[in-house]
Amino acid sequence: TQLLEQSPQFLSIQEGENLTVYCNSSSVFSSLQWYRQEPGEGPVLLVTVVTGGEVKKLKRLTFQFGDARKDSSLHITAAQPGDTGLYLCAGPGTLNYGGSQGNLIFGKGTKLSVKP
Amino acid sequence: GAGVSQSPSNKVTEKGKDVELRCDPISGHTALYWYRQSLGQGLEFLIYFQGNSAPDKSGLPSDRFSAERTGGSVSTLTIQRTQQEDSAVYLCASSLGGTGQMDGYTFGSGTRLTVV
């Protein structure tokens, strides 16, 4: 079964701290995406990474795709309360794993709480 | 509309009743997806529509679940004879063509279904 494992499951930090969350799989993915979901809302796309070793920056957020394209990380510098939310990674499902080439599979997410 | 619209936002139903959940995707998006999000679980893929192709129903958990998409636009997810384990947030997403894996999904805010 094709799975995306995210860690940690929960993270509570103070404003101004740095943090890293992880998304790991035993499978190779052609691309990975990161979404952030706030309570009562649907997930919102943050970034797509497609090349092994790729690093993308979005303001204080840095995303990295592993060289072997089996893992990804999200690093937040100087976290703010507005960063609070559920961070989800997602990758394309494949026919070989009983899925469809059209849909994304999602990890269970990291629930981040940033306290002022 | 500017985003993906889902209705109702909340639905409470009695066990055994049928429910219909509606999704209005972004105009011009040919791909439409339904996911289910339960407490502590990730997003579970249900069904995927792409243009005029036959939908990928591989994620539907039982034959009580069905979905249709009329005119390549609005979609309805129907759950018959609801059970308590059907309680979850049902999320709809759309993407431009079948490129959700690269361009990402745009999600609606979801329908929170509670079966009592």
gemmi code that builds the backbone of each chain (N, CA, C; Angstrom):
import gemmi

chains = {
    "A": [
        ("THR", (0.845, -1.204, 0.000), (0.000, 0.000, 0.000), (0.876, 1.247, 0.000)),
        ("GLN", (0.502, 2.178, -0.814), (1.254, 3.422, -0.920), (0.813, 4.351, 0.208)),
        ("LEU", (1.771, 4.732, 1.069), (1.430, 5.541, 2.225), (2.362, 6.729, 2.343)),
        ("LEU", (1.849, 7.805, 2.903), (2.649, 8.960, 3.281), (2.530, 9.105, 4.797)),
        ("GLU", (3.659, 8.991, 5.477), (3.701, 9.085, 6.931), (4.211, 10.464, 7.318)),
        ("GLN", (3.440, 11.152, 8.151), (3.847, 12.487, 8.569), (4.197, 12.496, 10.045)),
        ("SER", (5.218, 13.267, 10.382), (5.630, 13.396, 11.774), (6.157, 14.802, 12.035)),
        ("PRO", (6.013, 15.300, 13.269), (5.216, 14.668, 14.322), (3.731, 14.814, 14.026)),
        ("GLN", (2.915, 14.122, 14.778), (1.472, 14.229, 14.577), (0.952, 15.551, 15.129)),
        ("PHE", (1.515, 15.961, 16.282), (1.133, 17.220, 16.912), (2.400, 17.996, 17.267)),
        ("LEU", (2.319, 19.326, 17.189), (3.446, 20.161, 17.548), (2.908, 21.470, 18.109)),
        ("SER", (3.327, 21.795, 19.343), (2.901, 23.039, 19.982), (4.144, 23.833, 20.348)),
        ("ILE", (4.271, 25.037, 19.812), (5.469, 25.831, 20.043), (5.095, 27.273, 20.351)),
        ("GLN", (6.109, 28.020, 20.811), (5.912, 29.433, 21.074), (6.253, 30.248, 19.828)),
        ("GLU", (5.615, 31.387, 19.714), (5.908, 32.309, 18.624), (7.404, 32.617, 18.585)),
        ("GLY", (7.953, 32.610, 17.374), (9.370, 32.941, 17.209), (10.274, 31.721, 17.091)),
        ("GLU", (9.754, 30.540, 17.475), (10.569, 29.323, 17.370), (10.594, 28.815, 15.934)),
        ("ASN", (11.599, 27.991, 15.655), (11.700, 27.312, 14.355), (11.198, 25.884, 14.501)),
        ("LEU", (10.734, 25.302, 13.399), (10.247, 23.928, 13.455), (10.405, 23.271, 12.091)),
        ("THR", (10.451, 21.936, 12.134), (10.473, 21.147, 10.897), (9.491, 19.997, 11.032)),
        ("VAL", (8.710, 19.779, 10.009), (7.806, 18.625, 9.956), (8.169, 17.790, 8.736)),
        ("TYR", (7.850, 16.505, 8.830), (8.353, 15.552, 7.859), (7.237, 14.744, 7.202)),
        ("CYS", (7.538, 14.336, 5.976), (6.622, 13.509, 5.206), (7.461, 12.414, 4.559)),
        ("ASN", (7.206, 11.159, 4.916), (8.052, 10.054, 4.469), (7.243, 8.926, 3.836)),
        ("SER", (7.868, 8.247, 2.897), (7.231, 7.109, 2.258), (8.293, 6.096, 1.857)),
        ("SER", (7.885, 4.859, 1.706), (8.783, 3.837, 1.154), (8.686, 3.818, -0.367)),
        ("SER", (7.761, 4.599, -0.912), (7.540, 4.649, -2.360), (8.142, 5.911, -2.954)),
        ("VAL", (8.479, 5.828, -4.211), (8.966, 6.995, -4.942), (7.761, 7.749, -5.511)),
        ("PHE", (7.786, 9.056, -5.361), (6.727, 9.895, -5.899), (7.281, 10.810, -6.984)),
        ("SER", (6.510, 10.992, -8.047), (6.930, 11.893, -9.117), (6.888, 13.349, -8.657)),
        ("SER", (6.055, 13.631, -7.676), (5.959, 14.974, -7.115), (5.286, 14.871, -5.750)),
        ("LEU", (5.460, 15.875, -4.947), (4.759, 15.957, -3.670), (4.223, 17.374, -3.500)),
        ("GLN", (3.109, 17.467, -2.816), (2.523, 18.766, -2.532), (2.334, 18.923, -1.027)),
        ("TRP", (2.363, 20.165, -0.580), (2.055, 20.506, 0.809), (0.836, 21.432, 0.823)),
        ("TYR", (-0.061, 21.113, 1.740), (-1.270, 21.909, 1.942), (-1.338, 22.327, 3.402)),
        ("ARG", (-2.029, 23.458, 3.658), (-2.343, 23.854, 5.028), (-3.855, 23.960, 5.152)),
        ("GLN", (-4.369, 23.397, 6.227), (-5.802, 23.408, 6.459), (-6.099, 24.070, 7.790)),
        ("GLU", (-6.977, 25.053, 7.775), (-7.411, 25.717, 9.002), (-8.785, 25.169, 9.383)),
        ("PRO", (-9.137, 25.262, 10.659), (-10.420, 24.691, 11.120), (-11.611, 25.207, 10.322)),
        ("GLY", (-12.455, 24.278, 9.895), (-13.664, 24.647, 9.173), (-13.451, 24.993, 7.706)),
        ("GLU", (-12.230, 24.794, 7.243), (-11.923, 25.110, 5.853), (-11.308, 23.899, 5.154)),
        ("GLY", (-11.278, 23.954, 3.823), (-10.581, 22.915, 3.085), (-9.089, 23.214, 3.019)),
        ("PRO", (-8.279, 22.212, 2.711), (-6.830, 22.437, 2.575), (-6.533, 23.429, 1.447)),
        ("VAL", (-5.460, 24.194, 1.627), (-5.014, 25.160, 0.625), (-3.598, 24.795, 0.210)),
        ("LEU", (-3.374, 24.718, -1.085), (-2.060, 24.337, -1.611), (-1.009, 25.386, -1.259)),
        ("LEU", (0.134, 24.914, -0.737), (1.265, 25.790, -0.454), (2.324, 25.682, -1.554)),
        ("VAL", (2.671, 24.449, -1.913), (3.766, 24.262, -2.850), (3.702, 22.879, -3.487)),
        ("THR", (4.293, 22.762, -4.682), (4.511, 21.476, -5.333), (6.007, 21.339, -5.585)),
        ("VAL", (6.588, 20.202, -5.195), (7.994, 19.921, -5.494), (8.044, 18.725, -6.431)),
        ("VAL", (8.923, 18.812, -7.444), (8.920, 17.774, -8.479), (10.291, 17.166, -8.735)),
        ("THR", (11.359, 17.818, -8.348), (12.702, 17.338, -8.660), (13.404, 16.894, -7.375)),
        ("GLY", (14.011, 15.702, -7.418), (14.742, 15.228, -6.246), (15.778, 16.254, -5.807)),
        ("GLY", (15.809, 16.566, -4.511), (16.749, 17.544, -3.986), (16.272, 18.986, -4.072)),
        ("GLU", (15.117, 19.172, -4.670), (14.597, 20.537, -4.870), (14.288, 21.212, -3.540)),
        ("VAL", (14.602, 22.506, -3.479), (14.267, 23.332, -2.321), (13.448, 24.520, -2.814)),
        ("LYS", (12.316, 24.738, -2.168), (11.492, 25.897, -2.520), (11.212, 26.700, -1.262)),
        ("LYS", (11.230, 28.020, -1.420), (10.971, 28.893, -0.276), (9.732, 29.727, -0.537)),
        ("LEU", (8.922, 29.831, 0.503), (7.714, 30.641, 0.465), (7.738, 31.465, 1.738)),
        ("LYS", (8.285, 32.677, 1.644), (8.465, 33.560, 2.798), (9.244, 32.819, 3.884)),
        ("ARG", (8.652, 32.546, 5.025), (9.363, 31.895, 6.127), (9.289, 30.366, 6.039)),
        ("LEU", (8.672, 29.837, 5.014), (8.529, 28.391, 4.850), (9.515, 27.888, 3.812)),
        ("THR", (10.235, 26.824, 4.145), (11.179, 26.198, 3.227), (10.790, 24.745, 3.052)),
        ("PHE", (10.594, 24.340, 1.814), (10.183, 22.983, 1.472), (11.336, 22.286, 0.760)),
        ("GLN", (11.556, 21.019, 1.124), (12.613, 20.253, 0.463), (12.063, 18.902, 0.039)),
        ("PHE", (12.449, 18.477, -1.149), (12.090, 17.163, -1.673), (13.343, 16.309, -1.590)),
        ("GLY", (13.245, 15.126, -1.030), (14.411, 14.276, -0.873), (15.015, 13.865, -2.209)),
        ("ASP", (16.307, 13.580, -2.189), (17.022, 13.210, -3.420), (16.380, 12.000, -4.100)),
        ("ALA", (15.915, 11.055, -3.297), (15.309, 9.837, -3.837), (13.817, 9.993, -4.089)),
        ("ARG", (13.293, 11.158, -3.839), (11.861, 11.474, -4.042), (10.949, 10.550, -3.244)),
        ("LYS", (11.415, 10.192, -2.032), (10.568, 9.400, -1.140), (10.160, 10.191, 0.102)),
        ("ASP", (10.698, 11.387, 0.247), (10.406, 12.126, 1.461), (10.474, 13.623, 1.194)),
        ("SER", (9.881, 14.373, 2.100), (9.891, 15.826, 1.988), (9.840, 16.418, 3.382)),
        ("SER", (10.317, 17.639, 3.493), (10.249, 18.326, 4.787), (9.782, 19.758, 4.587)),
        ("LEU", (9.201, 20.271, 5.644), (8.741, 21.667, 5.676), (9.355, 22.311, 6.917)),
        ("HIS", (10.128, 23.364, 6.716), (10.764, 24.077, 7.811), (10.148, 25.467, 7.894)),
        ("ILE", (9.739, 25.845, 9.094), (9.189, 27.182, 9.315), (10.131, 27.942, 10.234)),
        ("THR", (10.546, 29.094, 9.806), (11.431, 29.959, 10.582), (10.600, 31.017, 11.311)),
        ("ALA", (10.921, 31.208, 12.570), (10.253, 32.257, 13.368), (8.741, 32.150, 13.249)),
        ("ALA", (8.208, 31.033, 13.711), (6.786, 30.746, 13.567), (5.918, 31.833, 14.200)),
        ("GLN", (4.776, 32.058, 13.578), (3.813, 33.047, 14.050), (2.470, 32.366, 14.294)),
        ("PRO", (1.617, 32.958, 15.135), (0.299, 32.343, 15.387), (-0.492, 32.075, 14.109)),
        ("GLY", (-0.290, 32.892, 13.099), (-0.974, 32.688, 11.825), (-0.539, 31.439, 11.088)),
        ("ASP", (0.549, 30.807, 11.541), (1.002, 29.551, 10.933), (0.241, 28.355, 11.493)),
        ("THR", (-0.547, 28.574, 12.511), (-1.319, 27.494, 13.135), (-2.226, 26.832, 12.116)),
        ("GLY", (-2.236, 25.494, 12.125), (-3.085, 24.761, 11.208), (-2.622, 23.324, 11.065)),
        ("LEU", (-3.297, 22.598, 10.189), (-2.948, 21.210, 9.887), (-2.171, 21.202, 8.576)),
        ("TYR", (-0.950, 20.693, 8.614), (-0.103, 20.645, 7.429), (-0.144, 19.235, 6.849)),
        ("LEU", (-0.561, 19.160, 5.596), (-0.748, 17.875, 4.919), (0.211, 17.761, 3.741)),
        ("CYS", (0.825, 16.596, 3.588), (1.551, 16.340, 2.357), (0.727, 15.384, 1.500)),
        ("ALA", (0.922, 15.473, 0.201), (0.125, 14.675, -0.731), (0.949, 14.331, -1.954)),
        ("GLY", (0.689, 13.148, -2.505), (1.383, 12.729, -3.704), (0.443, 11.968, -4.622)),
        ("PRO", (0.806, 11.832, -5.890), (-0.079, 11.164, -6.843), (-0.277, 9.702, -6.504)),
        ("GLY", (-1.528, 9.252, -6.551), (-1.808, 7.840, -6.444), (-1.402, 7.161, -7.737)),
        ("THR", (-1.115, 5.881, -7.688), (-0.719, 5.177, -8.899), (-1.541, 3.916, -9.037)),
        ("LEU", (-1.694, 3.478, -10.272), (-2.470, 2.279, -10.535), (-1.879, 1.079, -9.809)),
        ("ASN", (-0.535, 1.053, -9.696), (0.102, -0.109, -9.087), (-0.317, -0.297, -7.639)),
        ("TYR", (-0.791, 0.785, -7.005), (-1.162, 0.705, -5.603), (-2.667, 0.751, -5.437)),
        ("GLY", (-3.366, 0.390, -6.477), (-4.819, 0.313, -6.373), (-5.502, 1.659, -6.457)),
        ("GLY", (-4.742, 2.689, -6.710), (-5.348, 4.012, -6.802), (-5.544, 4.400, -8.247)),
        ("SER", (-5.676, 5.631, -8.463), (-5.883, 6.152, -9.807), (-4.771, 7.127, -10.114)),
        ("GLN", (-4.380, 7.207, -11.328), (-3.355, 8.185, -11.677), (-3.855, 9.606, -11.544)),
        ("GLY", (-5.166, 9.759, -11.367), (-5.716, 11.097, -11.291), (-5.822, 11.668, -9.907)),
        ("ASN", (-5.819, 10.799, -8.871), (-6.088, 11.341, -7.553), (-4.809, 11.488, -6.743)),
        ("LEU", (-4.888, 12.296, -5.718), (-3.798, 12.456, -4.765), (-4.082, 11.607, -3.529)),
        ("ILE", (-3.013, 11.061, -2.935), (-3.143, 10.450, -1.612), (-2.525, 11.400, -0.604)),
        ("PHE", (-3.098, 11.437, 0.572), (-2.691, 12.390, 1.601), (-2.164, 11.676, 2.834)),
        ("GLY", (-1.182, 12.307, 3.487), (-0.796, 11.874, 4.813), (-1.840, 12.341, 5.819)),
        ("LYS", (-1.674, 11.903, 7.090), (-2.641, 12.278, 8.115), (-2.390, 13.684, 8.658)),
        ("GLY", (-1.241, 14.234, 8.362), (-1.003, 15.618, 8.724), (-0.262, 15.836, 10.020)),
        ("THR", (0.293, 17.022, 10.145), (0.885, 17.511, 11.396), (0.055, 18.693, 11.849)),
        ("LYS", (-0.486, 18.587, 13.075), (-1.288, 19.683, 13.612), (-0.382, 20.615, 14.403)),
        ("LEU", (-0.192, 21.827, 13.880), (0.720, 22.800, 14.468), (-0.058, 23.874, 15.211)),
        ("SER", (0.382, 24.155, 16.428), (-0.196, 25.242, 17.221), (0.939, 26.183, 17.618)),
        ("VAL", (0.823, 27.444, 17.236), (1.826, 28.439, 17.581), (1.194, 29.426, 18.553)),
        ("LYS", (1.754, 29.455, 19.765), (1.175, 30.288, 20.811), (1.890, 31.624, 20.904)),
        ("PRO", (1.123, 32.698, 21.074), (1.747, 34.030, 21.154), (2.507, 34.224, 22.452)),
    ],
    "B": [
        ("GLY", (-18.256, 30.403, -10.024), (-17.836, 31.218, -8.909), (-16.326, 31.223, -8.776)),
        ("ALA", (-15.849, 31.981, -7.806), (-14.426, 32.136, -7.640), (-13.781, 30.919, -7.011)),
        ("GLY", (-14.538, 30.174, -6.231), (-13.986, 29.017, -5.550), (-14.906, 27.827, -5.687)),
        ("VAL", (-14.547, 26.749, -4.977), (-15.371, 25.554, -4.936), (-16.418, 25.741, -3.841)),
        ("SER", (-17.661, 25.549, -4.196), (-18.755, 25.765, -3.255), (-19.404, 24.433, -2.887)),
        ("GLN", (-19.556, 24.192, -1.588), (-20.191, 22.971, -1.120), (-21.403, 23.311, -0.259)),
        ("SER", (-22.433, 22.491, -0.405), (-23.621, 22.700, 0.426), (-24.254, 21.353, 0.768)),
        ("PRO", (-24.898, 21.239, 1.933), (-24.867, 22.235, 3.001), (-23.515, 22.242, 3.698)),
        ("SER", (-23.260, 23.210, 4.534), (-21.995, 23.245, 5.270), (-22.052, 22.272, 6.446)),
        ("ASN", (-23.235, 22.081, 6.982), (-23.444, 21.138, 8.066), (-24.726, 20.358, 7.817)),
        ("LYS", (-24.691, 19.072, 8.152), (-25.869, 18.240, 7.982), (-25.929, 17.236, 9.125)),
        ("VAL", (-27.046, 17.260, 9.843), (-27.288, 16.259, 10.872), (-28.443, 15.395, 10.386)),
        ("THR", (-28.240, 14.092, 10.385), (-29.262, 13.185, 9.890), (-29.400, 12.001, 10.820)),
        ("GLU", (-30.561, 11.379, 10.748), (-30.781, 10.191, 11.564), (-30.251, 8.958, 10.848)),
        ("LYS", (-29.750, 8.039, 11.624), (-29.272, 6.770, 11.082), (-30.343, 6.143, 10.201)),
        ("GLY", (-29.930, 5.686, 9.024), (-30.848, 5.031, 8.108), (-31.412, 5.941, 7.034)),
        ("LYS", (-31.273, 7.254, 7.212), (-31.786, 8.191, 6.211), (-30.747, 8.379, 5.102)),
        ("ASP", (-31.231, 8.822, 3.946), (-30.341, 9.136, 2.822), (-29.970, 10.615, 2.876)),
        ("VAL", (-28.748, 10.949, 2.420), (-28.327, 12.342, 2.349), (-27.688, 12.617, 0.991)),
        ("GLU", (-27.816, 13.865, 0.567), (-27.167, 14.321, -0.674), (-26.304, 15.527, -0.359)),
        ("LEU", (-25.059, 15.450, -0.818), (-24.107, 16.534, -0.621), (-23.767, 17.100, -1.999)),
        ("ARG", (-23.710, 18.436, -2.071), (-23.526, 19.068, -3.370), (-22.185, 19.765, -3.461)),
        ("CYS", (-21.606, 19.739, -4.665), (-20.338, 20.430, -4.928), (-20.434, 21.174, -6.245)),
        ("ASP", (-20.103, 22.444, -6.201), (-20.077, 23.283, -7.397), (-18.617, 23.687, -7.636)),
        ("PRO", (-17.945, 23.091, -8.632), (-16.501, 23.340, -8.797), (-16.225, 24.687, -9.447)),
        ("ILE", (-14.945, 25.002, -9.563), (-14.533, 26.214, -10.250), (-14.861, 26.064, -11.732)),
        ("SER", (-15.429, 27.119, -12.308), (-15.778, 27.086, -13.721), (-14.546, 26.809, -14.573)),
        ("GLY", (-14.662, 25.845, -15.482), (-13.544, 25.515, -16.349), (-12.677, 24.377, -15.839)),
        ("HIS", (-12.824, 24.004, -14.571), (-12.082, 22.864, -14.033), (-12.794, 21.581, -14.459)),
        ("THR", (-12.075, 20.722, -15.172), (-12.716, 19.514, -15.683), (-12.595, 18.335, -14.727)),
        ("ALA", (-11.694, 18.422, -13.762), (-11.514, 17.328, -12.805), (-12.170, 17.687, -11.478)),
        ("LEU", (-12.869, 16.714, -10.898), (-13.561, 16.923, -9.625), (-13.343, 15.702, -8.745)),
        ("TYR", (-13.084, 15.934, -7.478), (-12.723, 14.873, -6.545), (-13.575, 14.997, -5.275)),
        ("TRP", (-13.912, 13.853, -4.708), (-14.532, 13.812, -3.385), (-13.585, 13.067, -2.438)),
        ("TYR", (-13.417, 13.643, -1.256), (-12.637, 13.022, -0.190), (-13.457, 13.057, 1.097)),
        ("ARG", (-13.084, 12.192, 2.019), (-13.708, 12.167, 3.340), (-12.610, 12.338, 4.379)),
        ("GLN", (-12.866, 13.171, 5.377), (-11.885, 13.433, 6.418), (-12.541, 13.164, 7.769)),
        ("SER", (-12.063, 12.128, 8.425), (-12.571, 11.778, 9.753), (-11.573, 12.231, 10.798)),
        ("LEU", (-12.056, 12.402, 12.031), (-11.200, 12.867, 13.115), (-10.017, 11.924, 13.281)),
        ("GLY", (-8.824, 12.497, 13.237), (-7.628, 11.695, 13.424), (-7.175, 10.935, 12.197)),
        ("GLN", (-7.930, 11.055, 11.136), (-7.572, 10.371, 9.894), (-7.188, 11.390, 8.836)),
        ("GLY", (-6.479, 10.932, 7.851), (-6.148, 11.795, 6.731), (-7.323, 11.918, 5.789)),
        ("LEU", (-7.080, 12.499, 4.659), (-8.116, 12.607, 3.646), (-8.200, 11.284, 2.895)),
        ("GLU", (-9.386, 10.714, 2.914), (-9.630, 9.430, 2.264), (-10.281, 9.682, 0.918)),
        ("PHE", (-9.629, 9.226, -0.144), (-10.146, 9.405, -1.493), (-11.428, 8.603, -1.680)),
        ("LEU", (-12.439, 9.221, -2.296), (-13.704, 8.537, -2.556), (-13.912, 8.302, -4.045)),
        ("ILE", (-13.935, 9.386, -4.838), (-14.281, 9.260, -6.251), (-13.690, 10.431, -7.024)),
        ("TYR", (-13.436, 10.205, -8.306), (-12.769, 11.192, -9.167), (-13.462, 11.226, -10.515)),
        ("PHE", (-13.835, 12.412, -10.961), (-14.420, 12.639, -12.275), (-13.415, 13.423, -13.121)),
        ("GLN", (-13.225, 12.996, -14.357), (-12.366, 13.721, -15.283), (-13.088, 13.848, -16.611)),
        ("GLY", (-13.527, 15.060, -16.912), (-14.198, 15.318, -18.165), (-15.379, 14.388, -18.373)),
        ("ASN", (-15.428, 13.793, -19.561), (-16.519, 12.888, -19.909), (-16.174, 11.420, -19.686)),
        ("SER", (-14.994, 11.173, -19.092), (-14.581, 9.793, -18.849), (-15.398, 9.176, -17.726)),
        ("ALA", (-15.432, 7.843, -17.713), (-16.101, 7.155, -16.623), (-15.392, 7.503, -15.311)),
        ("PRO", (-16.143, 7.769, -14.245), (-15.491, 8.155, -12.990), (-14.708, 7.004, -12.374)),
        ("ASP", (-13.680, 7.355, -11.635), (-12.919, 6.384, -10.861), (-13.577, 6.258, -9.492)),
        ("LYS", (-14.267, 5.143, -9.268), (-15.029, 4.943, -8.033), (-14.282, 4.073, -7.025)),
        ("SER", (-12.984, 3.884, -7.251), (-12.244, 2.887, -6.477), (-12.189, 3.181, -4.983)),
        ("GLY", (-12.447, 4.415, -4.572), (-12.371, 4.771, -3.166), (-13.691, 4.712, -2.412)),
        ("LEU", (-14.789, 4.462, -3.091), (-16.079, 4.432, -2.407), (-16.098, 3.258, -1.427)),
        ("PRO", (-16.429, 3.503, -0.157), (-16.294, 2.461, 0.872), (-17.359, 1.380, 0.813)),
        ("SER", (-18.512, 1.650, 0.242), (-19.560, 0.634, 0.141), (-20.538, 1.051, -0.950)),
        ("ASP", (-21.443, 0.130, -1.290), (-22.414, 0.443, -2.345), (-23.494, 1.404, -1.856)),
        ("ARG", (-23.410, 1.835, -0.597), (-24.347, 2.871, -0.129), (-23.928, 4.253, -0.633)),
        ("PHE", (-22.695, 4.340, -1.111), (-22.157, 5.609, -1.582), (-22.220, 5.656, -3.105)),
        ("SER", (-22.664, 6.780, -3.645), (-22.648, 6.983, -5.088), (-22.474, 8.469, -5.357)),
        ("ALA", (-22.048, 8.771, -6.560), (-21.878, 10.176, -6.935), (-22.130, 10.323, -8.408)),
        ("GLU", (-22.586, 11.481, -8.779), (-22.754, 11.798, -10.185), (-22.315, 13.234, -10.423)),
        ("ARG", (-22.028, 13.482, -11.679), (-21.627, 14.831, -12.077), (-22.397, 15.170, -13.341)),
        ("THR", (-23.225, 16.168, -13.248), (-24.097, 16.518, -14.358), (-23.487, 17.639, -15.190)),
        ("GLY", (-23.504, 17.436, -16.513), (-23.036, 18.477, -17.421), (-21.596, 18.866, -17.221)),
        ("GLY", (-20.813, 17.965, -16.648), (-19.401, 18.258, -16.426), (-19.156, 19.341, -15.405)),
        ("SER", (-20.178, 19.644, -14.592), (-20.012, 20.717, -13.614), (-20.383, 20.233, -12.218)),
        ("VAL", (-21.584, 20.536, -11.788), (-22.014, 20.241, -10.422), (-22.007, 18.740, -10.156)),
        ("SER", (-21.562, 18.384, -8.949), (-21.552, 16.976, -8.540), (-22.363, 16.796, -7.270)),
        ("THR", (-22.994, 15.637, -7.164), (-23.749, 15.267, -5.966), (-23.223, 13.947, -5.444)),
        ("LEU", (-22.891, 13.914, -4.165), (-22.507, 12.674, -3.489), (-23.697, 12.226, -2.654)),
        ("THR", (-24.142, 11.011, -2.891), (-25.310, 10.481, -2.171), (-24.882, 9.343, -1.270)),
        ("ILE", (-25.328, 9.402, -0.032), (-25.089, 8.299, 0.903), (-26.459, 7.770, 1.305)),
        ("GLN", (-26.685, 6.496, 1.022), (-27.965, 5.873, 1.358), (-27.856, 5.149, 2.692)),
        ("ARG", (-28.975, 5.103, 3.383), (-29.056, 4.353, 4.662), (-27.848, 4.680, 5.538)),
        ("THR", (-27.715, 5.940, 5.891), (-26.527, 6.406, 6.607), (-26.310, 5.637, 7.903)),
        ("GLN", (-25.029, 5.450, 8.218), (-24.593, 4.793, 9.445), (-23.754, 5.790, 10.253)),
        ("GLN", (-23.595, 5.521, 11.542), (-22.834, 6.451, 12.384), (-21.395, 6.583, 11.912)),
        ("GLU", (-20.839, 5.515, 11.367), (-19.454, 5.596, 10.898), (-19.294, 6.460, 9.650)),
        ("ASP", (-20.425, 6.904, 9.060), (-20.344, 7.818, 7.927), (-20.108, 9.257, 8.389)),
        ("SER", (-20.217, 9.513, 9.681), (-19.984, 10.867, 10.199), (-18.556, 11.299, 9.895)),
        ("ALA", (-18.432, 12.430, 9.229), (-17.120, 12.925, 8.787), (-17.327, 14.261, 8.088)),
        ("VAL", (-16.225, 14.870, 7.697), (-16.285, 16.039, 6.815), (-16.038, 15.545, 5.393)),
        ("TYR", (-16.955, 15.871, 4.515), (-16.838, 15.470, 3.120), (-16.341, 16.674, 2.323)),
        ("LEU", (-15.174, 16.511, 1.724), (-14.516, 17.596, 0.993), (-14.577, 17.338, -0.504)),
        ("CYS", (-14.877, 18.379, -1.229), (-14.856, 18.336, -2.690), (-13.716, 19.223, -3.169)),
        ("ALA", (-13.071, 18.829, -4.242), (-11.994, 19.629, -4.821), (-12.106, 19.579, -6.336)),
        ("SER", (-11.571, 20.591, -6.981), (-11.500, 20.561, -8.438), (-10.104, 20.980, -8.876)),
        ("SER", (-9.759, 20.601, -10.093), (-8.478, 21.012, -10.650), (-8.629, 21.204, -12.153)),
        ("LEU", (-7.688, 21.944, -12.710), (-7.724, 22.237, -14.144), (-7.285, 20.998, -14.892)),
        ("GLY", (-8.142, 20.432, -15.686), (-7.827, 19.204, -16.378), (-7.527, 18.110, -15.384)),
        ("GLY", (-6.642, 17.203, -15.752), (-6.250, 16.137, -14.837), (-4.928, 16.467, -14.202)),
        ("THR", (-4.663, 17.755, -14.041), (-3.339, 18.185, -13.596), (-3.284, 18.485, -12.112)),
        ("GLY", (-4.219, 17.887, -11.381), (-4.218, 18.152, -9.944), (-2.908, 17.788, -9.289)),
        ("GLN", (-2.217, 16.848, -9.918), (-0.969, 16.413, -9.324), (0.106, 17.484, -9.447)),
        ("MET", (-0.033, 18.414, -10.358), (0.953, 19.461, -10.524), (0.396, 20.819, -10.113)),
        ("ASP", (-0.793, 21.143, -10.583), (-1.369, 22.450, -10.267), (-2.038, 22.466, -8.907)),
        ("GLY", (-2.276, 21.308, -8.368), (-2.906, 21.243, -7.066), (-4.418, 21.294, -7.152)),
        ("TYR", (-5.017, 20.925, -6.055), (-6.463, 20.953, -5.928), (-6.886, 22.277, -5.311)),
        ("THR", (-8.096, 22.723, -5.671), (-8.781, 23.773, -4.930), (-9.938, 23.105, -4.215)),
        ("PHE", (-9.918, 23.179, -2.904), (-10.937, 22.521, -2.091), (-12.051, 23.475, -1.719)),
        ("GLY", (-13.240, 22.902, -1.541), (-14.311, 23.622, -0.877), (-14.116, 23.563, 0.627)),
        ("SER", (-15.022, 24.182, 1.345), (-14.927, 24.215, 2.811), (-15.489, 22.959, 3.456)),
        ("GLY", (-16.116, 22.102, 2.648), (-16.581, 20.828, 3.162), (-17.996, 20.845, 3.702)),
        ("THR", (-18.558, 19.645, 3.803), (-19.839, 19.428, 4.479), (-19.565, 18.541, 5.678)),
        ("ARG", (-19.902, 19.047, 6.860), (-19.750, 18.231, 8.074), (-21.007, 17.423, 8.275)),
        ("LEU", (-20.894, 16.112, 8.114), (-22.040, 15.216, 8.252), (-21.995, 14.533, 9.610)),
        ("THR", (-23.097, 14.630, 10.333), (-23.235, 13.949, 11.621), (-24.441, 13.034, 11.551)),
        ("VAL", (-24.204, 11.762, 11.791), (-25.283, 10.774, 11.778), (-25.586, 10.403, 13.226)),
        ("VAL", (-26.840, 10.635, 13.641), (-27.210, 10.388, 15.048), (-28.176, 9.216, 15.152)),
    ],
}
model = gemmi.Model(1)
for chain_id, residues in chains.items():
    chain = gemmi.Chain(chain_id)
    for i, (resn, *xyz) in enumerate(residues, 1):
        res = gemmi.Residue()
        res.name, res.seqid = resn, gemmi.SeqId(i, " ")
        for name, pos in zip(("N", "CA", "C"), xyz):
            atom = gemmi.Atom()
            atom.name, atom.element = name, gemmi.Element(name[0])
            atom.pos, atom.b_iso = gemmi.Position(*pos), 0.0
            res.add_atom(atom)
        chain.add_residue(res)
    model.add_chain(chain)
structure = gemmi.Structure()
structure.add_model(model)
structure.setup_entities()
